[in-house]
Structures are given as structure tokens and as C-alpha cells.
Amino acid sequence: MPVKFSRYHIAAVSAFLIWGFIPFPLKALTAFPSSQILYFRILVAVLTLLLISGTTRREQWRQTLALYKSKNPVEKRRLLLFTLLGGALLTINWLAFIYVVNHLDIQTGSFSYLLCPILTAALGFLILREHLRVNQWVSVGLSLMSCLLVGTDSVYNLLFSLLIAASYAFYLITQRLLKEYDKIVLLTLQLLLAFTFIGPSYPWFVGADAQPITGHFVGQIVLLSWLFTVIPLFLNLYALKELKSATVGVLMYLNPIINFTMAFLYFGEVASQQKVIAYAVIFASVVLYNLPIGKKREAPISA
């Protein structure tokens, strides 16, 4: 039976299409330190999410509070721990990605998000005891091979790819452990906690390279926070209401594919022979991972 392309599919595709073009606002801010971009991205995103929460999501906050109160002390501590950890992981992930796009190359960031879902699956097996099919184990092996190939070209770039992929993969694992709670409420709390730590220490966090705040900077930060953070997040969560996580997991690859295309065709980046082979291997592992071989199961990947 053919799959009907619904408004939920459109929402998911739209989210990943938007995220695929995120290098544009980041590249427009290359003159600014990555930490300064991150600082204001988190600030604007937090203020936006708090505004949305106070006007349209009060019921979700009440439900979250009621659910928290119903838990025993151990479960309450787990929520607090994983919420704090989630905020730290997002902060690391965003900072590393901004630095990579603006000071290394877009290819490295794209490679990270091709690697991330397969790394998430491996962590899901190790931490959550989630089942992997034989073809998915082979794809994990191919991913490791692609990492070795990237490492022979540039260990520095590989370490950043692994940092981005691992921070987001561990973030997704923490969210699966808190799957009872509303995702927008959790994200708001995570970013609020993150800003609570970095907010009062602007001179230390940004450092001596901080640039004067200009209208151009503010405009790009608002664009980055609204169009490339909050809006695709809501679209993605809307899609997950009806679509299987496996479907969203496949659509997720639109993001790095668009990144790769822009890197070569628009920003004029070049790749060494080792990188080309590594990218071909990781693409092959992605295709293999998503083949419906053996017993079906929900993919452990959702954004």
C-alpha cells in the first residue's frame, strides 16, 4: 500500500530543509567568536520559548509539574540530573557546530550529523539495550571505517566531528530516558539552566575576542534563533505526533545532505581523496542502516 504524504510528512521535511540551510546565518557571523554567537542564540531562544510557554503551553507546564510531583525522590533526582545534563550537552553541541562551520568547514559538521544517528543507535544498544539488526551492526562498522579515513586526513577535524556527533547522540539518549515529559518544556528548562550558568559570566564565556553588538549581529541571531531553532523544532515535534520515529529518522538525513551540497556548490569547499572516500562510506552505511532487513523495530533516532 503506498504511503500517503500527509501534512506531518510536510512538517518533518520542512524542519530538516530549514536545518539544512543553517550554515547561512552562521557564515554571516564569521567575524564574531563562536561563544558570542552561542551566548545570544541561547538567550534569544530561551526568551522565545518562555514567551511561547506563557501564552500557549501553560497546560503542558502544569502537566509536567504534576507528573514530577507524582514521582518518587529517585525519579525526581533523575529528571533534574538529565535536564541539567541535556542543557550541558546542547551547549557543547551548538558551540562545537558553530565553531566547525565558521572556522573549519561545513563538511565536518555535515559528517557529524551523518554519523550521529548511527552512533545514537550504538549507544542505544549499550545504554538502553535496544536491539540492532545485522545490517545495522554492519553500518556501525562502516561508520567506524569512515572515521578512520577522516582521521588519516585530519585528526583535528575528526575529533570535532566526534564531539558534535557524541554530544547530540548522548543528548538524544537522555531525552529517551525522559520520554514521559513534554519535549518543549524540557528544552525550555534545559536552555534556561544552560543560560543560568553562562549568562552572568559574559566576559569570561565570550573572552577578549568579543565584538561590538551591531544591528547585523542582532538580525542574524534572531534569524538563527527563530527560523533555524524554534520553528523547525516545533515542526519536528508536530511531525512526531503521527509519524514513526523510523520515518523521521530517515528524513533527518536531508539536513547533512543539504549541508554537503552547499559546502561544495555554494561555499566552494574542496575535499581530499580520503574525505571523498570517507563520505562515500558513511553514505553507504546510512543507506544500509535504514534498509528494512529482518525484524522491524522503531529506530532509536529522532531529532
C-alpha positions as MATLAB code, in Angstrom:
seq = 'MPVKFSRYHIAAVSAFLIWGFIPFPLKALTAFPSSQILYFRILVAVLTLLLISGTTRREQWRQTLALYKSKNPVEKRRLLLFTLLGGALLTINWLAFIYVVNHLDIQTGSFSYLLCPILTAALGFLILREHLRVNQWVSVGLSLMSCLLVGTDSVYNLLFSLLIAASYAFYLITQRLLKEYDKIVLLTLQLLLAFTFIGPSYPWFVGADAQPITGHFVGQIVLLSWLFTVIPLFLNLYALKELKSATVGVLMYLNPIINFTMAFLYFGEVASQQKVIAYAVIFASVVLYNLPIGKKREAPISA';
ca = [
       0.000    0.000    0.000;
       1.522    3.381   -0.981;
       2.377    5.763    1.872;
       0.157    8.827    1.942;
       2.181   12.042    2.064;
       0.418   13.944    4.845;
       0.860   17.327    6.497;
       3.009   15.544    9.102;
       5.432   14.481    6.359;
       5.466   18.070    5.091;
       6.245   19.321    8.610;
       9.142   16.868    9.021;
      10.605   17.629    5.586;
      10.252   21.376    6.228;
      12.083   21.098    9.562;
      15.076   19.284    8.081;
      15.144   21.507    5.000;
      15.368   24.552    7.278;
      18.100   22.979    9.405;
      19.964   22.094    6.221;
      20.483   25.784    5.460;
      21.757   26.758    8.929;
      25.302   27.481    7.636;
      23.976   30.704    6.029;
      23.263   32.660    9.257;
      26.363   31.143   10.872;
      28.642   32.130    7.980;
      27.186   35.640    8.135;
      28.614   35.876   11.674;
      32.114   34.544   10.975;
      33.693   37.734   12.357;
      32.211   37.039   15.782;
      33.574   34.469   18.272;
      31.647   31.188   18.364;
      30.995   31.638   22.085;
      29.431   35.062   21.487;
      27.122   33.628   18.806;
      26.151   30.780   21.127;
      25.545   33.094   24.093;
      22.974   35.188   22.242;
      21.464   32.214   20.393;
      20.639   30.587   23.729;
      19.410   33.893   25.194;
      17.013   34.646   22.323;
      15.830   31.013   22.132;
      15.139   30.913   25.888;
      13.201   34.181   25.841;
      11.190   32.982   22.831;
      10.379   29.615   24.419;
       9.394   31.265   27.713;
       7.068   33.603   25.816;
       5.512   30.664   23.968;
       5.210   28.688   27.204;
       3.499   31.550   28.980;
       0.948   32.121   26.224;
       0.170   28.789   24.554;
       1.669   25.934   26.599;
       0.567   26.545   30.175;
      -1.299   23.235   30.305;
       1.838   21.308   29.298;
       3.771   23.003   32.106;
       1.037   22.117   34.621;
       1.046   18.508   33.430;
       4.836   18.349   33.683;
       4.775   19.735   37.225;
       2.032   17.289   38.244;
       3.989   14.388   36.726;
       7.138   15.482   38.561;
       5.292   15.696   41.889;
       3.905   12.170   41.397;
       7.401   10.659   41.140;
       9.454    9.226   43.966;
      12.650   11.032   45.112;
      14.938    8.889   42.931;
      12.917    9.635   39.760;
      12.785   13.331   40.667;
      16.570   13.452   41.008;
      16.897   11.656   37.676;
      14.738   14.288   35.957;
      16.825   17.097   37.422;
      20.101   15.361   36.549;
      19.169   14.565   32.951;
      17.650   18.013   32.407;
      20.887   19.630   33.598;
      22.935   17.165   31.532;
      20.746   17.828   28.485;
      21.369   21.569   28.754;
      25.125   20.987   29.023;
      25.163   18.615   26.026;
      23.170   21.032   23.853;
      25.511   23.866   24.804;
      28.574   21.796   23.857;
      26.917   20.597   20.635;
      25.860   24.052   19.473;
      29.205   25.663   20.360;
      31.209   22.957   18.572;
      28.986   23.103   15.464;
      29.199   26.910   15.247;
      32.993   26.749   15.546;
      33.292   23.985   12.948;
      31.113   25.731   10.346;
      32.786   29.113   10.786;
      36.418   28.115   11.373;
      36.925   24.630    9.898;
      34.485   23.614    7.164;
      30.840   22.749    6.638;
      31.800   19.234    5.553;
      32.990   18.374    9.059;
      29.698   19.486   10.595;
      27.717   17.578    7.972;
      29.780   14.441    8.536;
      28.933   14.710   12.251;
      25.189   14.583   11.626;
      25.501   11.704    9.194;
      27.434    9.839   11.879;
      25.163   10.902   14.745;
      22.123    8.633   14.118;
      24.278    5.515   13.816;
      26.243    6.493   16.927;
      22.920    7.030   18.705;
      21.852    3.525   17.710;
      25.087    2.055   19.103;
      24.648    3.981   22.354;
      21.019    2.865   22.475;
      22.253   -0.722   22.384;
      24.924   -0.150   25.046;
      22.887    2.012   27.431;
      19.230    1.204   26.735;
      19.707   -2.390   25.490;
      17.871   -1.604   22.247;
      18.061   -4.252   19.549;
      20.124   -3.771   16.372;
      19.685   -5.848   13.229;
      22.666   -7.429   11.463;
      22.676   -4.808    8.686;
      22.695   -2.082   11.320;
      25.733   -3.584   13.024;
      27.465   -3.656    9.627;
      26.581    0.023    9.164;
      28.152    0.762   12.556;
      31.340   -0.935   11.332;
      31.298    1.073    8.110;
      30.865    4.261   10.139;
      33.970    3.406   12.157;
      35.833    2.851    8.886;
      34.742    6.272    7.622;
      36.025    7.834   10.859;
      39.425    6.203   10.344;
      39.543    7.587    6.806;
      38.691   11.100    8.003;
      41.302   10.728   10.734;
      44.047    9.962    8.225;
      43.223   13.265    6.516;
      42.776   15.417    9.641;
      42.669   14.150   13.224;
      41.645   17.650   14.362;
      38.539   17.672   12.147;
      37.701   14.107   13.144;
      37.806   14.965   16.854;
      35.368   17.817   16.283;
      33.088   15.564   14.218;
      33.068   13.032   17.042;
      32.451   15.739   19.647;
      29.425   17.072   17.738;
      28.039   13.605   16.993;
      28.638   12.247   20.503;
      27.199   15.277   22.321;
      23.992   15.130   20.286;
      23.781   11.323   20.464;
      24.079   11.391   24.263;
      21.517   14.219   24.317;
      19.039   12.037   22.404;
      19.661    9.183   24.848;
      18.881   11.447   27.821;
      15.659   12.533   26.103;
      14.594    8.921   25.586;
      15.092    8.356   29.306;
      12.704   11.284   29.938;
      10.159   10.341   27.248;
       7.204   10.828   29.631;
       7.775   14.574   29.736;
       6.815   17.240   27.204;
       9.790   17.893   24.908;
       9.256   21.648   24.601;
       9.018   22.019   28.369;
      12.236   20.015   28.770;
      14.039   22.037   26.089;
      12.976   25.301   27.735;
      14.250   24.083   31.113;
      17.499   22.807   29.577;
      18.301   26.069   27.813;
      17.206   28.081   30.862;
      19.606   26.092   33.045;
      22.366   26.471   30.454;
      21.914   30.228   30.361;
      21.767   30.384   34.155;
      25.367   29.175   34.141;
      26.768   31.168   31.209;
      24.541   34.261   31.483;
      26.225   36.018   34.433;
      29.727   35.314   33.077;
      29.572   37.009   29.676;
      33.125   38.492   29.733;
      34.632   35.161   30.793;
      32.482   33.000   28.495;
      32.946   35.106   25.360;
      36.509   36.182   26.127;
      38.651   39.030   24.902;
      37.667   38.463   21.253;
      34.098   39.694   21.837;
      32.928   42.044   19.094;
      30.625   45.086   19.470;
      26.938   44.228   19.107;
      25.650   45.577   15.793;
      22.294   45.583   14.043;
      23.632   42.959   11.629;
      24.597   40.717   14.546;
      21.210   41.071   16.243;
      19.348   40.375   12.997;
      21.316   37.214   12.258;
      20.979   35.971   15.864;
      17.202   36.456   15.775;
      17.105   34.651   12.416;
      19.258   31.839   13.814;
      17.192   31.508   16.997;
      13.726   31.781   15.457;
      13.898   30.413   11.923;
      16.677   27.861   12.479;
      15.939   26.777   16.063;
      12.421   27.287   17.399;
      10.365   26.943   14.191;
      11.942   23.687   12.894;
      11.806   22.280   16.420;
       8.044   22.787   16.567;
       7.647   21.367   13.045;
       9.659   18.299   14.011;
       7.687   17.696   17.209;
       4.430   18.153   15.290;
       5.553   15.519   12.771;
       6.476   13.091   15.558;
       2.887   13.195   16.815;
       1.833   10.971   13.897;
       4.921    9.728   12.047;
       7.004    6.793   13.218;
      10.414    7.712   14.547;
      11.894    5.476   11.827;
      10.315    7.696    9.154;
      11.545   10.879   10.806;
      14.955    9.265   11.263;
      15.277    8.723    7.506;
      14.081   12.254    6.695;
      16.669   13.552    9.160;
      19.392   12.876    6.590;
      18.077   15.742    4.441;
      19.885   18.103    6.816;
      23.513   16.947    6.295;
      22.912   16.194    2.594;
      21.891   19.836    2.036;
      24.887   20.944    4.129;
      27.226   18.905    1.913;
      25.678   20.276   -1.267;
      26.060   23.881   -0.103;
      29.614   23.285    1.098;
      30.796   22.268   -2.375;
      28.466   24.153   -4.721;
      27.925   27.473   -2.900;
      30.775   27.965   -0.414;
      33.402   26.440   -2.716;
      34.853   23.944   -0.257;
      37.077   21.135   -1.540;
      37.712   17.653   -0.165;
      40.756   15.426   -0.194;
      40.649   11.939   -1.688;
      40.466   10.383    1.794;
      37.490   12.566    2.693;
      35.655   11.717   -0.523;
      36.088    8.008    0.200;
      35.078    8.516    3.839;
      31.918   10.401    2.829;
      31.040    7.663    0.347;
      31.474    5.041    3.075;
      29.322    6.942    5.580;
      26.588    7.437    2.948;
      26.681    3.694    2.243;
      26.392    2.965    5.957;
      23.387    5.282    6.222;
      21.605    3.513    3.350;
      22.439    0.106    4.793;
      21.298    1.108    8.274;
      17.845    2.096    7.035;
      17.202   -0.982    4.876;
      14.175   -2.925    6.213;
      16.088   -6.175    6.679;
      14.949   -8.613    9.354;
      12.513   -7.860   12.151;
      11.125   -4.357   12.084;
      11.575   -2.088   15.052;
      11.369    1.579   15.922;
      14.545    3.405   15.041;
      16.308    4.869   18.060;
      16.804    8.145   16.276;
      14.600   11.192   16.373;
      15.523   14.840   16.483;
];
